[in-house]
Amino acid sequence: MKPGRGTASIRNLVFDEGGQAITEYILLLSICVVGAAALMRGIIQAIDKGILRLGGQLEKDLRTGRAPIDIWKN
């Protein structure tokens, strides 16, 4: 092994940008997945709240035996 050859290979390893694009794509994909998961969590919470409200209204209507008069108005 020639003197100084080890430092050159370490220098090349540090300044090598060969895997930078793949790393950036993985980082971007990770950010997109986290954002999509947060968005889906919000959508599911909104749907869950709406379904619970609908179930409560249906339960009330079935218990009383009648629906509000304006339920079928356009």
Residue pairs with C-beta under 8 A, 6 or more apart in sequence:
61 67
